[in-house]
Amino acid sequence: MPIKIPADLPACAALESENIFVMTEDRAVRQDIRPLEIAIVNLMPTKIATETQLLRLLGNSPIQVNITLLRTAEHQSRHTSAQHLERFYKTLAEIRESSFDGMIITGAPVEHLPFEEVDYWDELLEIMAFAQRRVYSTLYICWAAQAALYHFYGIPKHPLPAKVSGVFEHGILHPECRLFRGFDDTFPAPHSRHTEVRAADAAAVPELRLLARSEEAGLALLERRDHSQVFMTGHLEYDRDTLDAEYRRDRDRGLDPQIPQHYYPGDNPDNVPHMYWRAHAHLFYSNWLNYYVYQETPFSLSAIVEEGMGRSPRA
């Protein structure tokens, strides 16, 4: 989908170089259509890289998508300049009276902490409550998926004996699910986490449906049955070199990380990593936008609130 973003957002040049259809604000105002409104709550420290990854997957289709970038007000980023955040990001207080067709909430490197000890936990609860009332479908990624499953359904996260890092093959449990339209029988996806949500815990919740799992990496994808919430424990949005950068960062810190599995040719970090999940990544995000957002969301965003169409569970 053509995504409407500021012309000076750093992701703009990168996406245009890849022939992703980026629409500047000046051009967008001349189109007499009702675009999709998508909010991205970016909890990652590497905000510019994450922006680019997600915008790449949301772009390049006939429907215009307006992007609103959100950050937490309570957390001070050490990796992204204050000028960038002030220029391109809003906080919940600034959009509290708005509604959105879809929302994406990213992961965050805070797995080692109990949820309640994360410094922006209370604000994240407010954001998730906002999504209940004013967002038609919300996609939670990695730690955000764990946080939402814990908050809404009481599903705990469990520490793993070793970090799950690499690209893993996943079996599809419900091939009729529209998120998998056009998928092969199995699909690869990167994972990078120290904790897990166990399939048995999620399967015990009647409102949830398990969608995909990996023999090596565990539960990968599940949803609320009314499509208002989708939970992804991996990172289909990752670039070719994201796991490589994480591995080298941890190695340079003296953490003795394991080499990401099924990633480097010959398991040799000196080799350029394989990139073999991007086609399914594009397909997944296109399917979410098309089948869970565009074809179901009301034409008037006010109807999400007025008609109770923000359908997530009431915590």
C-alpha positions as CSV (number, residue, x, y, z in Angstrom):
1,M,0.0,0.0,0.0
2,P,1.3,3.5,-0.6
3,I,2.2,4.8,2.8
4,K,1.9,8.4,3.7
5,I,4.9,9.5,5.8
6,P,6.8,12.8,6.1
7,A,9.2,13.3,3.3
8,D,12.1,13.8,5.7
9,L,11.5,10.7,7.7
10,P,14.8,8.7,7.4
11,A,12.9,5.6,6.2
12,C,11.6,7.5,3.2
13,A,14.8,7.5,1.2
14,A,15.5,3.8,2.0
15,L,12.0,2.7,0.9
16,E,12.1,4.8,-2.3
17,S,15.4,3.1,-3.2
18,E,13.6,-0.3,-3.0
19,N,10.7,0.9,-5.2
20,I,8.3,0.9,-2.3
21,F,5.5,3.4,-3.0
22,V,5.9,6.2,-0.5
23,M,3.5,9.1,-0.7
24,T,4.4,12.4,0.8
25,E,1.9,14.5,2.7
26,D,1.7,17.0,-0.1
27,R,0.6,14.4,-2.6
28,A,-1.8,12.6,-0.2
29,V,-3.9,15.7,0.4
30,R,-4.8,15.8,-3.3
31,Q,-6.4,12.3,-3.2
32,D,-10.1,12.2,-2.4
33,I,-10.2,8.8,-0.7
34,R,-10.6,7.5,2.8
35,P,-7.1,6.1,3.6
36,L,-6.5,3.4,6.3
37,E,-5.2,4.9,9.5
38,I,-2.5,2.7,11.0
39,A,-0.6,3.5,14.3
40,I,2.8,2.0,15.1
41,V,3.7,2.0,18.7
42,N,7.5,1.6,18.5
43,L,9.0,0.3,21.7
44,M,12.3,-0.8,20.1
45,P,15.5,1.2,21.0
46,T,16.6,1.1,17.3
47,K,13.6,3.1,16.3
48,I,14.7,4.2,12.8
49,A,15.6,0.6,11.8
50,T,12.2,-0.7,13.1
51,E,10.3,2.1,11.3
52,T,11.9,1.2,8.0
53,Q,11.3,-2.5,8.5
54,L,7.6,-2.1,9.2
55,L,6.9,0.6,6.7
56,R,8.5,-1.6,4.0
57,L,5.9,-4.3,4.7
58,L,3.0,-1.9,4.9
59,G,3.8,-0.2,1.6
60,N,3.3,-0.7,-2.1
61,S,-0.4,-1.4,-2.8
62,P,-3.2,0.7,-4.3
63,I,-4.8,1.7,-1.0
64,Q,-3.4,4.7,0.8
65,V,-2.2,4.2,4.4
66,N,-1.7,7.0,6.8
67,I,1.0,6.1,9.4
68,T,1.1,7.6,12.9
69,L,4.2,6.8,14.9
70,L,3.8,6.6,18.6
71,R,6.2,6.4,21.5
72,T,5.9,6.1,25.3
73,A,6.2,9.5,27.1
74,E,7.6,7.9,30.2
75,H,10.6,6.2,28.7
76,Q,13.7,8.2,27.7
77,S,15.3,6.7,24.6
78,R,19.1,6.4,24.7
79,H,19.5,5.3,21.1
80,T,17.2,7.7,19.2
81,S,17.7,11.5,19.2
82,A,15.2,13.7,20.9
83,Q,14.9,15.7,17.7
84,H,13.8,12.6,15.8
85,L,11.2,11.7,18.4
86,E,9.8,15.2,18.6
87,R,9.6,15.6,14.8
88,F,8.1,12.2,13.9
89,Y,6.4,10.7,17.0
90,K,3.3,11.4,19.0
91,T,2.3,10.2,22.4
92,L,-0.9,8.7,23.6
93,A,-2.0,12.1,25.1
94,E,-1.8,13.6,21.6
95,I,-4.0,11.0,19.9
96,R,-6.4,10.0,22.7
97,E,-9.5,11.2,20.8
98,S,-8.5,9.6,17.5
99,S,-9.4,6.2,16.2
100,F,-7.4,3.8,14.0
101,D,-8.2,1.0,11.6
102,G,-5.1,-0.9,12.8
103,M,-2.3,-0.7,15.3
104,I,1.1,-2.5,15.5
105,I,2.9,-2.6,18.9
106,T,6.5,-3.7,18.6
107,G,8.7,-5.8,20.9
108,A,11.2,-4.4,23.3
109,P,14.4,-5.7,24.9
110,V,12.9,-5.9,28.4
111,E,12.2,-9.7,28.7
112,H,14.5,-10.0,31.7
113,L,12.1,-7.9,33.8
114,P,8.7,-8.8,35.2
115,F,6.1,-6.9,33.3
116,E,5.2,-4.7,36.1
117,E,8.8,-3.5,36.6
118,V,9.1,-2.1,33.0
119,D,9.3,1.6,33.5
120,Y,6.5,2.3,31.0
121,W,4.3,-0.6,31.9
122,D,1.4,1.6,33.2
123,E,1.6,3.7,30.0
124,L,1.5,0.5,27.9
125,L,-1.6,-0.6,29.8
126,E,-3.2,2.7,28.8
127,I,-2.2,2.2,25.2
128,M,-3.7,-1.3,25.2
129,A,-6.9,0.0,26.7
130,F,-6.9,2.7,24.0
131,A,-6.6,-0.1,21.4
132,Q,-9.6,-1.9,23.0
133,R,-11.8,1.1,22.4
134,R,-10.5,2.8,19.3
135,V,-8.6,0.3,17.1
136,Y,-10.2,-2.3,14.9
137,S,-7.4,-4.8,14.8
138,T,-4.1,-4.7,16.8
139,L,-0.9,-6.7,15.9
140,Y,1.3,-7.4,18.9
141,I,4.9,-8.4,18.1
142,C,7.3,-10.5,20.3
143,W,7.5,-8.9,23.9
144,A,4.4,-6.9,23.2
145,A,2.6,-10.1,22.3
146,Q,3.7,-11.6,25.6
147,A,2.7,-8.4,27.5
148,A,-0.8,-8.4,25.9
149,L,-1.4,-12.1,26.5
150,Y,-0.4,-11.6,30.1
151,H,-2.5,-8.5,30.6
152,F,-5.7,-9.6,28.9
153,Y,-5.7,-13.4,29.5
154,G,-3.3,-14.0,32.4
155,I,-0.9,-16.1,30.3
156,P,2.6,-16.0,31.8
157,K,5.9,-15.8,30.0
158,H,8.5,-18.5,30.8
159,P,12.3,-18.2,30.8
160,L,14.1,-20.3,28.3
161,P,17.3,-22.2,29.1
162,A,19.0,-20.5,26.2
163,K,18.1,-17.7,23.9
164,V,16.0,-18.6,20.8
165,S,17.8,-16.9,18.0
166,G,17.7,-17.8,14.3
167,V,15.3,-18.4,11.5
168,F,12.9,-21.3,12.1
169,E,10.4,-23.3,10.0
170,H,6.8,-23.1,11.1
171,G,3.9,-25.3,10.6
172,I,0.5,-23.8,9.9
173,L,-2.3,-25.1,12.2
174,H,-5.2,-23.5,10.4
175,P,-4.5,-23.2,6.7
176,E,-8.0,-21.7,6.1
177,C,-7.0,-18.6,8.2
178,R,-7.0,-15.6,5.9
179,L,-3.7,-14.5,7.4
180,F,-2.1,-17.4,5.5
181,R,-3.7,-16.7,2.1
182,G,-1.1,-17.5,-0.5
183,F,1.3,-19.1,2.0
184,D,3.2,-22.4,1.4
185,D,2.6,-25.4,3.7
186,T,5.3,-24.1,6.0
187,F,7.0,-20.7,6.3
188,P,10.3,-19.4,7.8
189,A,10.5,-16.6,10.3
190,P,13.2,-15.1,12.6
191,H,13.0,-15.3,16.4
192,S,15.1,-13.5,19.0
193,R,13.9,-13.9,22.6
194,H,14.9,-15.3,26.0
195,T,11.3,-16.2,27.1
196,E,8.3,-18.0,25.6
197,V,4.5,-18.3,25.7
198,R,3.6,-21.9,25.9
199,A,1.0,-23.3,23.6
200,A,-0.7,-25.2,26.4
201,D,-1.4,-22.0,28.3
202,A,-2.8,-20.2,25.2
203,A,-4.9,-23.2,24.2
204,A,-6.7,-23.2,27.5
205,V,-8.2,-19.7,26.7
206,P,-11.4,-20.2,24.6
207,E,-11.2,-16.8,23.0
208,L,-7.8,-17.6,21.4
209,R,-6.9,-19.7,18.4
210,L,-3.4,-21.0,17.8
211,L,-2.3,-20.5,14.2
212,A,1.4,-21.5,13.8
213,R,4.2,-23.1,15.7
214,S,7.8,-24.3,15.2
215,E,9.2,-27.5,16.5
216,E,12.3,-25.6,17.5
217,A,11.1,-22.1,18.4
218,G,7.6,-23.0,19.8
219,L,4.4,-21.1,19.5
220,A,4.7,-18.4,16.8
221,L,1.3,-17.0,15.9
222,L,-2.1,-16.8,17.6
223,E,-5.2,-14.6,17.4
224,R,-8.3,-13.6,19.2
225,R,-11.1,-15.4,17.3
226,D,-12.8,-12.1,16.3
227,H,-9.5,-10.9,14.7
228,S,-9.2,-7.9,16.9
229,Q,-5.9,-9.1,18.3
230,V,-3.1,-10.9,16.5
231,F,0.0,-12.1,18.5
232,M,3.3,-12.8,16.8
233,T,6.2,-14.1,18.9
234,G,8.8,-13.8,16.2
235,H,10.0,-11.1,13.9
236,L,8.9,-11.4,10.3
237,E,9.8,-7.7,9.9
238,Y,13.5,-8.3,10.5
239,D,16.0,-7.4,7.8
240,R,18.7,-9.7,6.5
241,D,21.3,-8.3,8.9
242,T,19.2,-7.8,12.1
243,L,20.0,-11.0,13.8
244,D,23.6,-10.6,12.7
245,A,23.7,-7.1,14.4
246,E,22.2,-8.6,17.6
247,Y,24.7,-11.4,17.6
248,R,27.7,-9.1,17.1
249,R,26.4,-6.7,19.8
250,D,26.1,-9.4,22.4
251,R,29.5,-10.9,21.4
252,D,31.2,-7.6,21.8
253,R,29.6,-7.2,25.2
254,G,31.2,-10.5,26.3
255,L,27.9,-12.4,26.6
256,D,29.2,-15.4,24.6
257,P,26.0,-15.7,22.5
258,Q,25.1,-18.7,20.5
259,I,25.3,-18.4,16.7
260,P,21.8,-17.8,15.3
261,Q,20.4,-21.0,14.0
262,H,19.6,-21.7,10.3
263,Y,20.9,-18.2,9.4
264,Y,24.5,-18.0,8.3
265,P,25.6,-20.3,5.4
266,G,27.6,-23.1,7.1
267,D,26.8,-21.6,10.5
268,N,29.8,-19.2,9.9
269,P,29.2,-15.6,11.0
270,D,31.7,-14.5,8.4
271,N,29.3,-15.4,5.7
272,V,26.5,-13.1,4.5
273,P,23.2,-14.3,6.2
274,H,20.6,-16.1,4.2
275,M,17.4,-14.0,3.5
276,Y,14.5,-16.4,2.9
277,W,11.5,-15.1,4.9
278,R,10.8,-11.8,3.2
279,A,8.2,-13.1,0.7
280,H,6.1,-14.5,3.5
281,A,6.6,-11.4,5.6
282,H,5.2,-9.2,2.8
283,L,2.3,-11.7,2.3
284,F,1.5,-11.8,6.1
285,Y,1.3,-8.0,6.5
286,S,-0.7,-7.6,3.2
287,N,-3.1,-10.2,4.4
288,W,-3.5,-8.6,7.8
289,L,-4.1,-5.2,6.2
290,N,-6.5,-6.6,3.6
291,Y,-8.6,-9.2,5.5
292,Y,-8.4,-8.1,9.1
293,V,-8.4,-4.3,8.6
294,Y,-9.5,-3.0,5.2
295,Q,-12.3,-5.4,4.4
296,E,-13.8,-5.3,8.0
297,T,-13.1,-1.8,9.4
298,P,-16.1,0.7,9.2
299,F,-15.9,3.5,6.7
300,S,-16.3,6.0,9.4
301,L,-13.7,5.6,12.1
302,S,-16.1,7.1,14.7
303,A,-18.1,3.9,14.4
304,I,-15.4,2.0,16.1
305,V,-16.3,3.9,19.3
306,E,-19.9,4.6,18.7
307,E,-20.9,1.1,17.7
308,G,-18.5,-0.7,20.1
309,M,-16.4,-2.1,17.3
310,G,-13.2,-1.9,19.2
311,R,-13.7,-5.6,20.0
312,S,-10.8,-6.5,22.3
313,P,-11.5,-8.0,25.7
314,R,-12.2,-5.6,28.5
315,A,-9.4,-6.0,31.1
